[in-house]
Amino acid sequence: MTKRDRLYNKAISLIESSTPHKESILYHNIYSLKVDGGYPFSSEKEVRELVNFLNSYD
């Protein structure tokens, strides 16, 4: 399991009311989005902040 896989699985487990849309946002931001050759969400803290945002977005 790669670091990105671990981050994604952790993020999914932290989502309070998971929806396909939220999971898609997580997937895109953790696996697909690259800025200046790097991933903007590459630490547990950054991913947790994204999850907190998604949890507050209902």
C-alpha positions as CSV (number, residue, x, y, z in Angstrom):
1,M,0.0,0.0,0.0
2,T,1.4,3.4,-1.0
3,K,1.4,6.5,1.1
4,R,-1.4,8.0,-1.1
5,D,-3.5,4.8,-0.5
6,R,-3.0,5.2,3.2
7,L,-4.0,8.9,3.1
8,Y,-7.1,8.1,1.0
9,N,-8.2,5.2,3.3
10,K,-7.7,7.4,6.4
11,A,-9.7,10.2,4.8
12,I,-12.6,7.9,3.9
13,S,-12.7,6.7,7.5
14,L,-12.9,10.2,8.8
15,I,-15.8,11.3,6.6
16,E,-18.9,11.6,8.8
17,S,-21.6,11.1,6.2
18,S,-19.9,9.7,3.1
19,T,-21.3,10.3,-0.3
20,P,-20.0,9.4,-3.7
21,H,-19.4,13.2,-4.3
22,K,-17.3,13.6,-1.2
23,E,-15.3,10.4,-2.0
24,S,-14.7,11.7,-5.5
25,I,-13.4,15.0,-4.2
26,L,-11.1,13.1,-1.8
27,Y,-9.9,10.8,-4.6
28,H,-9.2,13.7,-7.0
29,N,-7.4,15.8,-4.4
30,I,-5.3,13.0,-3.1
31,Y,-4.4,11.1,-6.3
32,S,-5.0,13.3,-9.3
33,L,-4.4,16.9,-8.5
34,K,-0.8,18.0,-9.0
35,V,0.5,21.5,-8.6
36,D,4.1,22.4,-9.6
37,G,4.9,18.7,-9.9
38,G,3.7,17.8,-6.4
39,Y,0.5,16.8,-4.6
40,P,-1.0,19.7,-2.5
41,F,-2.5,17.1,-0.1
42,S,0.4,14.9,0.9
43,S,0.4,14.9,4.6
44,E,-2.1,13.5,7.1
45,K,-2.6,17.1,8.5
46,E,-3.5,18.5,5.0
47,V,-5.9,15.6,4.3
48,R,-7.5,16.0,7.7
49,E,-8.1,19.6,7.0
50,L,-9.8,18.7,3.7
51,V,-11.9,16.1,5.5
52,N,-12.9,18.7,8.1
53,F,-14.0,21.0,5.3
54,L,-16.0,18.3,3.6
55,N,-17.6,17.3,6.9
56,S,-18.7,21.0,7.5
57,Y,-20.1,21.3,4.0
58,D,-23.5,19.5,4.4
